[in-house]
Amino acid sequence: MHANQTDTRAGLPPRVGFVVSKAVGGSVVRNRTKRVLRHLMAARVPGIPAGVDLVVRANPASSAATTPELSAELDRLLPKALRGRS
């Protein structure tokens, strides 16, 4: 995950984008993975500071991960991505 904050976005709601490459799997697997990540991130958006752009990149192992496993990884990585931004 990577977070970026610029002065032009200060005060605006945070934005979250997703990158799920073909390395994750076929289109059905990629879309399912993206839907799960989108659902999990929706609950976490209120904790993201205003003006932050966040990109969540799914690695190939995410296609085999369960929803609780993906949730735990987001909980582990999100604070690292947002470190120093508040």
Biopython code that builds the backbone (N, CA, C, O; Angstrom):
import numpy as np
from Bio.PDB.StructureBuilder import StructureBuilder

atoms = [
    (1, "MET", "N", (0.840, -1.165, 0.000)),
    (1, "MET", "CA", (0.000, 0.000, 0.000)),
    (1, "MET", "C", (0.880, 1.221, 0.000)),
    (1, "MET", "O", (1.981, 1.225, 0.552)),
    (2, "HIS", "N", (0.369, 2.258, -0.633)),
    (2, "HIS", "CA", (1.115, 3.507, -0.693)),
    (2, "HIS", "C", (0.121, 4.644, -0.486)),
    (2, "HIS", "O", (-0.948, 4.660, -1.096)),
    (3, "ALA", "N", (0.470, 5.578, 0.361)),
    (3, "ALA", "CA", (-0.393, 6.731, 0.605)),
    (3, "ALA", "C", (0.338, 7.984, 0.171)),
    (3, "ALA", "O", (1.553, 8.096, 0.336)),
    (4, "ASN", "N", (-0.400, 8.916, -0.380)),
    (4, "ASN", "CA", (0.170, 10.175, -0.820)),
    (4, "ASN", "C", (-0.777, 11.297, -0.420)),
    (4, "ASN", "O", (-1.993, 11.178, -0.571)),
    (5, "GLN", "N", (-0.221, 12.368, 0.081)),
    (5, "GLN", "CA", (-1.034, 13.515, 0.459)),
    (5, "GLN", "C", (-0.412, 14.746, -0.161)),
    (5, "GLN", "O", (0.782, 14.999, 0.004)),
    (6, "THR", "N", (-1.221, 15.512, -0.875)),
    (6, "THR", "CA", (-0.724, 16.735, -1.489)),
    (6, "THR", "C", (-1.551, 17.901, -0.983)),
    (6, "THR", "O", (-2.675, 17.730, -0.511)),
    (7, "ASP", "N", (-0.973, 19.094, -1.089)),
    (7, "ASP", "CA", (-1.684, 20.287, -0.632)),
    (7, "ASP", "C", (-2.962, 20.525, -1.416)),
    (7, "ASP", "O", (-3.919, 21.074, -0.872)),
    (8, "THR", "N", (-3.001, 20.121, -2.697)),
    (8, "THR", "CA", (-4.192, 20.353, -3.504)),
    (8, "THR", "C", (-5.369, 19.498, -3.050)),
    (8, "THR", "O", (-6.516, 19.824, -3.358)),
    (9, "ARG", "N", (-5.112, 18.416, -2.327)),
    (9, "ARG", "CA", (-6.183, 17.549, -1.847)),
    (9, "ARG", "C", (-6.496, 17.787, -0.376)),
    (9, "ARG", "O", (-7.379, 17.130, 0.176)),
    (10, "ALA", "N", (-5.799, 18.704, 0.264)),
    (10, "ALA", "CA", (-6.009, 18.956, 1.691)),
    (10, "ALA", "C", (-7.474, 19.282, 1.960)),
    (10, "ALA", "O", (-8.074, 20.119, 1.284)),
    (11, "GLY", "N", (-8.033, 18.614, 2.947)),
    (11, "GLY", "CA", (-9.415, 18.861, 3.336)),
    (11, "GLY", "C", (-10.440, 18.062, 2.557)),
    (11, "GLY", "O", (-11.602, 18.005, 2.959)),
    (12, "LEU", "N", (-10.047, 17.447, 1.461)),
    (12, "LEU", "CA", (-10.981, 16.647, 0.667)),
    (12, "LEU", "C", (-11.030, 15.217, 1.213)),
    (12, "LEU", "O", (-10.095, 14.781, 1.884)),
    (13, "PRO", "N", (-12.096, 14.496, 0.936)),
    (13, "PRO", "CA", (-12.197, 13.129, 1.435)),
    (13, "PRO", "C", (-11.058, 12.254, 0.894)),
    (13, "PRO", "O", (-10.550, 12.503, -0.199)),
    (14, "PRO", "N", (-10.663, 11.242, 1.649)),
    (14, "PRO", "CA", (-9.621, 10.341, 1.151)),
    (14, "PRO", "C", (-10.126, 9.546, -0.046)),
    (14, "PRO", "O", (-11.324, 9.299, -0.183)),
    (15, "ARG", "N", (-9.188, 9.147, -0.917)),
    (15, "ARG", "CA", (-9.524, 8.310, -2.066)),
    (15, "ARG", "C", (-8.721, 7.028, -1.980)),
    (15, "ARG", "O", (-7.562, 7.029, -1.564)),
    (16, "VAL", "N", (-9.361, 5.919, -2.383)),
    (16, "VAL", "CA", (-8.693, 4.616, -2.372)),
    (16, "VAL", "C", (-8.824, 4.008, -3.759)),
    (16, "VAL", "O", (-9.917, 3.943, -4.321)),
    (17, "GLY", "N", (-7.693, 3.563, -4.304)),
    (17, "GLY", "CA", (-7.677, 2.888, -5.594)),
    (17, "GLY", "C", (-7.111, 1.490, -5.413)),
    (17, "GLY", "O", (-6.454, 1.197, -4.414)),
    (18, "PHE", "N", (-7.370, 0.638, -6.381)),
    (18, "PHE", "CA", (-6.943, -0.759, -6.290)),
    (18, "PHE", "C", (-6.206, -1.161, -7.551)),
    (18, "PHE", "O", (-6.608, -0.808, -8.660)),
    (19, "VAL", "N", (-5.120, -1.906, -7.373)),
    (19, "VAL", "CA", (-4.364, -2.471, -8.483)),
    (19, "VAL", "C", (-4.367, -3.974, -8.290)),
    (19, "VAL", "O", (-3.823, -4.493, -7.315)),
    (20, "VAL", "N", (-4.991, -4.669, -9.238)),
    (20, "VAL", "CA", (-5.056, -6.128, -9.188)),
    (20, "VAL", "C", (-4.630, -6.615, -10.575)),
    (20, "VAL", "O", (-5.434, -6.624, -11.507)),
    (21, "SER", "N", (-3.369, -7.019, -10.708)),
    (21, "SER", "CA", (-2.821, -7.391, -12.008)),
    (21, "SER", "C", (-3.213, -8.810, -12.412)),
    (21, "SER", "O", (-3.777, -9.570, -11.625)),
    (22, "LYS", "N", (-2.902, -9.137, -13.647)),
    (22, "LYS", "CA", (-3.184, -10.482, -14.153)),
    (22, "LYS", "C", (-2.413, -11.555, -13.411)),
    (22, "LYS", "O", (-2.771, -12.731, -13.473)),
    (23, "ALA", "N", (-1.362, -11.167, -12.712)),
    (23, "ALA", "CA", (-0.590, -12.138, -11.917)),
    (23, "ALA", "C", (-1.438, -12.718, -10.782)),
    (23, "ALA", "O", (-1.145, -13.799, -10.272)),
    (24, "VAL", "N", (-2.488, -11.994, -10.391)),
    (24, "VAL", "CA", (-3.381, -12.467, -9.321)),
    (24, "VAL", "C", (-4.235, -13.612, -9.831)),
    (24, "VAL", "O", (-4.558, -14.522, -9.069)),
    (25, "GLY", "N", (-4.608, -13.588, -11.103)),
    (25, "GLY", "CA", (-5.430, -14.653, -11.670)),
    (25, "GLY", "C", (-6.232, -14.143, -12.843)),
    (25, "GLY", "O", (-6.011, -13.038, -13.340)),
    (26, "GLY", "N", (-7.164, -14.965, -13.276)),
    (26, "GLY", "CA", (-8.041, -14.581, -14.370)),
    (26, "GLY", "C", (-8.998, -13.474, -13.965)),
    (26, "GLY", "O", (-9.002, -13.046, -12.812)),
    (27, "SER", "N", (-9.800, -13.015, -14.894)),
    (27, "SER", "CA", (-10.677, -11.868, -14.627)),
    (27, "SER", "C", (-11.664, -12.129, -13.491)),
    (27, "SER", "O", (-11.957, -11.218, -12.716)),
    (28, "VAL", "N", (-12.176, -13.339, -13.378)),
    (28, "VAL", "CA", (-13.121, -13.655, -12.303)),
    (28, "VAL", "C", (-12.427, -13.535, -10.947)),
    (28, "VAL", "O", (-12.977, -12.958, -10.009)),
    (29, "VAL", "N", (-11.223, -14.082, -10.852)),
    (29, "VAL", "CA", (-10.465, -14.036, -9.599)),
    (29, "VAL", "C", (-10.070, -12.597, -9.277)),
    (29, "VAL", "O", (-10.199, -12.159, -8.133)),
    (30, "ARG", "N", (-9.590, -11.859, -10.279)),
    (30, "ARG", "CA", (-9.199, -10.463, -10.054)),
    (30, "ARG", "C", (-10.376, -9.624, -9.582)),
    (30, "ARG", "O", (-10.246, -8.831, -8.650)),
    (31, "ASN", "N", (-11.526, -9.800, -10.225)),
    (31, "ASN", "CA", (-12.698, -9.007, -9.834)),
    (31, "ASN", "C", (-13.198, -9.385, -8.443)),
    (31, "ASN", "O", (-13.621, -8.515, -7.682)),
    (32, "ARG", "N", (-13.155, -10.676, -8.104)),
    (32, "ARG", "CA", (-13.558, -11.087, -6.760)),
    (32, "ARG", "C", (-12.607, -10.500, -5.724)),
    (32, "ARG", "O", (-13.043, -9.998, -4.688)),
    (33, "THR", "N", (-11.333, -10.561, -6.001)),
    (33, "THR", "CA", (-10.337, -10.012, -5.083)),
    (33, "THR", "C", (-10.546, -8.515, -4.900)),
    (33, "THR", "O", (-10.478, -8.005, -3.782)),
    (34, "LYS", "N", (-10.801, -7.817, -5.998)),
    (34, "LYS", "CA", (-11.033, -6.376, -5.917)),
    (34, "LYS", "C", (-12.309, -6.056, -5.133)),
    (34, "LYS", "O", (-12.332, -5.103, -4.354)),
    (35, "ARG", "N", (-13.365, -6.842, -5.332)),
    (35, "ARG", "CA", (-14.614, -6.620, -4.585)),
    (35, "ARG", "C", (-14.404, -6.813, -3.088)),
    (35, "ARG", "O", (-14.899, -6.027, -2.279)),
    (36, "VAL", "N", (-13.673, -7.855, -2.724)),
    (36, "VAL", "CA", (-13.402, -8.120, -1.305)),
    (36, "VAL", "C", (-12.577, -6.983, -0.712)),
    (36, "VAL", "O", (-12.894, -6.486, 0.369)),
    (37, "LEU", "N", (-11.523, -6.570, -1.408)),
    (37, "LEU", "CA", (-10.681, -5.478, -0.907)),
    (37, "LEU", "C", (-11.476, -4.175, -0.795)),
    (37, "LEU", "O", (-11.315, -3.427, 0.170)),
    (38, "ARG", "N", (-12.322, -3.909, -1.772)),
    (38, "ARG", "CA", (-13.148, -2.689, -1.736)),
    (38, "ARG", "C", (-14.076, -2.713, -0.528)),
    (38, "ARG", "O", (-14.234, -1.702, 0.156)),
    (39, "HIS", "N", (-14.685, -3.859, -0.265)),
    (39, "HIS", "CA", (-15.582, -4.003, 0.883)),
    (39, "HIS", "C", (-14.814, -3.799, 2.190)),
    (39, "HIS", "O", (-15.283, -3.097, 3.087)),
    (40, "LEU", "N", (-13.635, -4.414, 2.293)),
    (40, "LEU", "CA", (-12.840, -4.291, 3.510)),
    (40, "LEU", "C", (-12.350, -2.854, 3.718)),
    (40, "LEU", "O", (-12.326, -2.365, 4.848)),
    (41, "MET", "N", (-11.969, -2.191, 2.654)),
    (41, "MET", "CA", (-11.473, -0.814, 2.778)),
    (41, "MET", "C", (-12.590, 0.168, 3.103)),
    (41, "MET", "O", (-12.343, 1.188, 3.747)),
    (42, "ALA", "N", (-13.803, -0.119, 2.672)),
    (42, "ALA", "CA", (-14.923, 0.795, 2.943)),
    (42, "ALA", "C", (-15.088, 1.023, 4.444)),
    (42, "ALA", "O", (-15.420, 2.128, 4.873)),
    (43, "ALA", "N", (-14.859, -0.011, 5.232)),
    (43, "ALA", "CA", (-14.980, 0.120, 6.686)),
    (43, "ALA", "C", (-13.798, 0.874, 7.287)),
    (43, "ALA", "O", (-13.888, 1.373, 8.408)),
    (44, "ARG", "N", (-12.700, 0.960, 6.555)),
    (44, "ARG", "CA", (-11.493, 1.601, 7.078)),
    (44, "ARG", "C", (-11.312, 3.042, 6.598)),
    (44, "ARG", "O", (-10.467, 3.763, 7.130)),
    (45, "VAL", "N", (-12.081, 3.467, 5.613)),
    (45, "VAL", "CA", (-11.943, 4.828, 5.067)),
    (45, "VAL", "C", (-12.127, 5.908, 6.130)),
    (45, "VAL", "O", (-11.407, 6.905, 6.084)),
    (46, "PRO", "N", (-13.042, 5.769, 7.078)),
    (46, "PRO", "CA", (-13.161, 6.828, 8.098)),
    (46, "PRO", "C", (-11.878, 7.049, 8.906)),
    (46, "PRO", "O", (-11.694, 8.123, 9.478)),
    (47, "GLY", "N", (-11.002, 6.066, 8.960)),
    (47, "GLY", "CA", (-9.747, 6.201, 9.693)),
    (47, "GLY", "C", (-8.610, 6.775, 8.868)),
    (47, "GLY", "O", (-7.504, 6.957, 9.377)),
    (48, "ILE", "N", (-8.869, 7.062, 7.600)),
    (48, "ILE", "CA", (-7.843, 7.620, 6.722)),
    (48, "ILE", "C", (-7.959, 9.139, 6.748)),
    (48, "ILE", "O", (-9.053, 9.676, 6.576)),
    (49, "PRO", "N", (-6.850, 9.837, 6.961)),
    (49, "PRO", "CA", (-6.907, 11.297, 7.025)),
    (49, "PRO", "C", (-7.425, 11.920, 5.721)),
    (49, "PRO", "O", (-7.257, 11.356, 4.640)),
    (50, "ALA", "N", (-8.047, 13.074, 5.845)),
    (50, "ALA", "CA", (-8.561, 13.804, 4.684)),
    (50, "ALA", "C", (-7.417, 14.132, 3.738)),
    (50, "ALA", "O", (-6.297, 14.409, 4.167)),
    (51, "GLY", "N", (-7.712, 14.096, 2.454)),
    (51, "GLY", "CA", (-6.748, 14.481, 1.444)),
    (51, "GLY", "C", (-5.766, 13.402, 1.045)),
    (51, "GLY", "O", (-4.910, 13.639, 0.193)),
    (52, "VAL", "N", (-5.865, 12.221, 1.636)),
    (52, "VAL", "CA", (-4.917, 11.148, 1.344)),
    (52, "VAL", "C", (-5.432, 10.311, 0.177)),
    (52, "VAL", "O", (-6.607, 9.946, 0.124)),
    (53, "ASP", "N", (-4.530, 10.017, -0.753)),
    (53, "ASP", "CA", (-4.787, 9.071, -1.833)),
    (53, "ASP", "C", (-4.070, 7.779, -1.457)),
    (53, "ASP", "O", (-2.866, 7.783, -1.199)),
    (54, "LEU", "N", (-4.802, 6.688, -1.427)),
    (54, "LEU", "CA", (-4.249, 5.404, -1.014)),
    (54, "LEU", "C", (-4.428, 4.404, -2.146)),
    (54, "LEU", "O", (-5.522, 4.283, -2.698)),
    (55, "VAL", "N", (-3.371, 3.689, -2.497)),
    (55, "VAL", "CA", (-3.439, 2.649, -3.521)),
    (55, "VAL", "C", (-3.177, 1.312, -2.854)),
    (55, "VAL", "O", (-2.145, 1.115, -2.214)),
    (56, "VAL", "N", (-4.122, 0.397, -3.012)),
    (56, "VAL", "CA", (-3.993, -0.960, -2.468)),
    (56, "VAL", "C", (-3.642, -1.871, -3.643)),
    (56, "VAL", "O", (-4.416, -2.005, -4.591)),
    (57, "ARG", "N", (-2.470, -2.493, -3.570)),
    (57, "ARG", "CA", (-2.016, -3.394, -4.623)),
    (57, "ARG", "C", (-2.119, -4.826, -4.120)),
    (57, "ARG", "O", (-1.520, -5.185, -3.106)),
    (58, "ALA", "N", (-2.882, -5.633, -4.836)),
    (58, "ALA", "CA", (-3.045, -7.038, -4.467)),
    (58, "ALA", "C", (-1.911, -7.847, -5.078)),
    (58, "ALA", "O", (-1.660, -7.758, -6.279)),
    (59, "ASN", "N", (-1.229, -8.631, -4.261)),
    (59, "ASN", "CA", (-0.189, -9.514, -4.800)),
    (59, "ASN", "C", (-0.822, -10.854, -5.170)),
    (59, "ASN", "O", (-1.958, -11.119, -4.776)),
    (60, "PRO", "N", (-0.120, -11.701, -5.913)),
    (60, "PRO", "CA", (-0.710, -12.974, -6.364)),
    (60, "PRO", "C", (-1.262, -13.846, -5.231)),
    (60, "PRO", "O", (-2.244, -14.558, -5.437)),
    (61, "ALA", "N", (-0.660, -13.805, -4.057)),
    (61, "ALA", "CA", (-1.136, -14.628, -2.947)),
    (61, "ALA", "C", (-2.513, -14.197, -2.452)),
    (61, "ALA", "O", (-3.199, -14.973, -1.788)),
    (62, "SER", "N", (-2.919, -12.985, -2.763)),
    (62, "SER", "CA", (-4.220, -12.498, -2.288)),
    (62, "SER", "C", (-5.383, -13.262, -2.903)),
    (62, "SER", "O", (-6.473, -13.287, -2.331)),
    (63, "SER", "N", (-5.170, -13.886, -4.055)),
    (63, "SER", "CA", (-6.265, -14.639, -4.683)),
    (63, "SER", "C", (-6.632, -15.873, -3.871)),
    (63, "SER", "O", (-7.779, -16.319, -3.910)),
    (64, "ALA", "N", (-5.682, -16.426, -3.144)),
    (64, "ALA", "CA", (-5.944, -17.623, -2.334)),
    (64, "ALA", "C", (-6.255, -17.286, -0.883)),
    (64, "ALA", "O", (-6.615, -18.172, -0.107)),
    (65, "ALA", "N", (-6.121, -16.010, -0.505)),
    (65, "ALA", "CA", (-6.344, -15.604, 0.885)),
    (65, "ALA", "C", (-7.843, -15.526, 1.181)),
    (65, "ALA", "O", (-8.649, -15.189, 0.313)),
    (66, "THR", "N", (-8.188, -15.842, 2.413)),
    (66, "THR", "CA", (-9.576, -15.700, 2.846)),
    (66, "THR", "C", (-9.847, -14.237, 3.171)),
    (66, "THR", "O", (-8.919, -13.440, 3.306)),
    (67, "THR", "N", (-11.115, -13.895, 3.293)),
    (67, "THR", "CA", (-11.476, -12.523, 3.653)),
    (67, "THR", "C", (-10.882, -12.128, 5.003)),
    (67, "THR", "O", (-10.356, -11.021, 5.119)),
    (68, "PRO", "N", (-10.942, -12.983, 6.037)),
    (68, "PRO", "CA", (-10.306, -12.612, 7.307)),
    (68, "PRO", "C", (-8.787, -12.413, 7.178)),
    (68, "PRO", "O", (-8.215, -11.556, 7.850)),
    (69, "GLU", "N", (-8.144, -13.197, 6.325)),
    (69, "GLU", "CA", (-6.702, -13.026, 6.118)),
    (69, "GLU", "C", (-6.406, -11.689, 5.437)),
    (69, "GLU", "O", (-5.475, -10.985, 5.828)),
    (70, "LEU", "N", (-7.193, -11.343, 4.424)),
    (70, "LEU", "CA", (-7.002, -10.050, 3.754)),
    (70, "LEU", "C", (-7.280, -8.904, 4.725)),
    (70, "LEU", "O", (-6.583, -7.890, 4.709)),
    (71, "SER", "N", (-8.286, -9.066, 5.557)),
    (71, "SER", "CA", (-8.617, -8.047, 6.552)),
    (71, "SER", "C", (-7.460, -7.840, 7.527)),
    (71, "SER", "O", (-7.111, -6.707, 7.856)),
    (72, "ALA", "N", (-6.876, -8.933, 7.981)),
    (72, "ALA", "CA", (-5.742, -8.840, 8.905)),
    (72, "ALA", "C", (-4.546, -8.157, 8.246)),
    (72, "ALA", "O", (-3.854, -7.366, 8.886)),
    (73, "GLU", "N", (-4.303, -8.456, 6.977)),
    (73, "GLU", "CA", (-3.192, -7.816, 6.260)),
    (73, "GLU", "C", (-3.434, -6.319, 6.091)),
    (73, "GLU", "O", (-2.509, -5.519, 6.236)),
    (74, "LEU", "N", (-4.665, -5.941, 5.788)),
    (74, "LEU", "CA", (-4.975, -4.509, 5.691)),
    (74, "LEU", "C", (-4.755, -3.824, 7.037)),
    (74, "LEU", "O", (-4.191, -2.732, 7.100)),
    (75, "ASP", "N", (-5.202, -4.473, 8.109)),
    (75, "ASP", "CA", (-5.008, -3.904, 9.446)),
    (75, "ASP", "C", (-3.529, -3.778, 9.793)),
    (75, "ASP", "O", (-3.135, -2.856, 10.507)),
    (76, "ARG", "N", (-2.715, -4.693, 9.296)),
    (76, "ARG", "CA", (-1.285, -4.662, 9.569)),
    (76, "ARG", "C", (-0.573, -3.595, 8.735)),
    (76, "ARG", "O", (0.318, -2.905, 9.230)),
    (77, "LEU", "N", (-0.972, -3.466, 7.466)),
    (77, "LEU", "CA", (-0.248, -2.594, 6.541)),
    (77, "LEU", "C", (-0.753, -1.151, 6.501)),
    (77, "LEU", "O", (0.018, -0.235, 6.213)),
    (78, "LEU", "N", (-2.020, -0.944, 6.783)),
    (78, "LEU", "CA", (-2.578, 0.410, 6.694)),
    (78, "LEU", "C", (-1.863, 1.403, 7.609)),
    (78, "LEU", "O", (-1.550, 2.505, 7.159)),
    (79, "PRO", "N", (-1.592, 1.067, 8.868)),
    (79, "PRO", "CA", (-0.863, 2.035, 9.708)),
    (79, "PRO", "C", (0.533, 2.379, 9.163)),
    (79, "PRO", "O", (0.998, 3.511, 9.300)),
    (80, "LYS", "N", (1.192, 1.390, 8.546)),
    (80, "LYS", "CA", (2.501, 1.654, 7.950)),
    (80, "LYS", "C", (2.383, 2.616, 6.783)),
    (80, "LYS", "O", (3.206, 3.520, 6.633)),
    (81, "ALA", "N", (1.363, 2.428, 5.955)),
    (81, "ALA", "CA", (1.174, 3.290, 4.789)),
    (81, "ALA", "C", (0.810, 4.712, 5.198)),
    (81, "ALA", "O", (1.146, 5.667, 4.498)),
    (82, "LEU", "N", (0.134, 4.852, 6.314)),
    (82, "LEU", "CA", (-0.332, 6.169, 6.756)),
    (82, "LEU", "C", (0.608, 6.838, 7.758)),
    (82, "LEU", "O", (0.348, 7.960, 8.193)),
    (83, "ARG", "N", (1.678, 6.174, 8.119)),
    (83, "ARG", "CA", (2.610, 6.713, 9.112)),
    (83, "ARG", "C", (3.073, 8.113, 8.683)),
    (83, "ARG", "O", (3.501, 8.319, 7.547)),
    (84, "GLY", "N", (2.978, 9.058, 9.609)),
    (84, "GLY", "CA", (3.421, 10.425, 9.348)),
    (84, "GLY", "C", (2.398, 11.292, 8.649)),
    (84, "GLY", "O", (2.688, 12.441, 8.316)),
    (85, "ARG", "N", (1.201, 10.764, 8.420)),
    (85, "ARG", "CA", (0.142, 11.541, 7.755)),
    (85, "ARG", "C", (-1.045, 11.635, 8.705)),
    (85, "ARG", "O", (-1.633, 10.620, 9.077)),
    (86, "SER", "N", (-1.387, 12.834, 9.088)),
    (86, "SER", "CA", (-2.567, 12.986, 9.948)),
    (86, "SER", "C", (-3.134, 14.358, 9.856)),
    (86, "SER", "O", (-4.129, 14.660, 10.514)),
]
sb = StructureBuilder()
sb.init_structure("model")
sb.init_model(0)
sb.init_chain("A")
sb.init_seg("    ")
for serial, (resi, resn, name, xyz) in enumerate(atoms, 1):
    if name == "N":
        sb.init_residue(resn, " ", resi, " ")
    sb.init_atom(name, np.array(xyz, "f"), 0.0, 1.0, " ", f" {name:<3s}", serial, name[0])
structure = sb.get_structure()
